[in-house]
Amino acid sequence: MLFAFTLLWIYTFDAQYLTIWYGNLPDETDRVWGMQNGDYTFIWWSMLVLKFVIPFVTFCFPGPRHNTSVINAVAVCIIVGTLFERYVWIGGIKGTGAYPILLQ
């Protein structure tokens, strides 16, 4: 299930990204570029690694699919990646600038 949902997530993520890219919508394109290459770069790429690379590489092989510890570890990676995704998309108004949690 985690493998299937990982593939579904990357498909919808990529479809949204390509729609923004080919549509060349200035508001959305600036926001995505700001998150991808701006101050949110680390969280952006960490989110992709935690939600796609780790689950995909782990579950490509049949052995880890039957190991409960590995499944739980990958599930934790996906949850942390989802929290990063929510922080970047919702917490970052424009995707640039200081992290909102650090402003005091």
C-alpha positions in Angstrom: 0.0 0.0 0.0 2.8 2.4 0.9 4.5 1.7 -2.5 1.2 2.3 -4.4 0.5 5.5 -2.5 4.0 6.7 -3.1 3.6 6.2 -6.8 0.2 7.9 -6.7 1.6 10.9 -4.7 4.5 11.4 -7.1 2.1 11.2 -10.1 -0.2 13.9 -8.7 2.8 16.0 -7.6 4.3 15.8 -11.0 1.0 16.5 -12.8 0.6 19.7 -10.7 4.2 20.7 -11.2 4.0 20.2 -15.0 0.7 22.1 -15.2 2.3 25.1 -13.4 5.5 24.7 -15.6 3.7 24.5 -19.0 1.0 27.0 -18.1 3.7 29.4 -17.1 1.4 31.0 -14.5 3.5 33.8 -13.1 2.1 33.7 -9.5 2.4 29.9 -9.2 5.7 29.7 -11.1 7.4 32.3 -8.9 6.1 30.5 -5.8 7.4 27.1 -6.9 10.8 28.5 -7.9 11.0 30.3 -4.6 10.3 27.2 -2.7 12.6 25.0 -4.8 15.5 27.4 -5.1 15.0 29.9 -2.3 15.1 29.8 1.4 12.9 26.6 1.5 15.3 24.6 -0.7 16.4 22.2 2.1 12.8 21.4 3.1 11.6 21.1 -0.5 14.2 18.6 -1.5 14.0 16.8 1.8 10.2 16.4 1.2 10.9 14.8 -2.2 13.5 12.4 -0.7 11.3 11.5 2.3 8.1 11.0 0.3 9.4 9.5 -2.9 13.0 8.4 -3.1 13.2 6.5 0.2 9.9 4.6 -0.2 10.4 3.9 -3.9 13.9 2.6 -3.5 13.0 0.6 -0.4 9.9 -1.0 -1.8 11.2 -1.8 -5.2 12.7 -4.9 -3.8 10.5 -7.6 -2.3 12.4 -8.3 0.9 11.7 -5.0 2.7 8.0 -5.3 1.8 7.6 -8.1 4.4 9.6 -6.6 7.2 7.5 -4.7 9.7 10.4 -2.6 11.0 11.3 -1.4 7.5 7.6 -0.6 6.8 7.3 1.4 10.0 10.6 3.3 9.3 9.4 4.2 5.7 6.0 5.2 7.1 7.7 7.6 9.5 9.7 9.0 6.6 6.5 9.6 4.7 4.8 11.3 7.7 7.8 13.6 8.2 7.9 14.3 4.5 4.2 15.2 4.6 4.8 17.6 7.5 7.6 19.2 5.5 5.2 19.5 2.5 2.5 21.1 4.6 5.0 23.5 6.0 6.4 24.5 2.6 3.0 24.8 0.8 0.9 26.3 3.6 3.5 28.0 5.9 5.4 29.6 3.2 3.2 32.4 1.8 5.4 33.0 -1.2 8.0 30.4 -0.6 10.7 32.9 0.1 11.9 34.8 3.1 12.6 33.7 6.6 10.9 30.6 8.1 7.7 31.8 9.8 8.5 29.8 13.0 11.8 31.7 13.3 10.2 35.2 13.2 9.8 36.5 16.7 
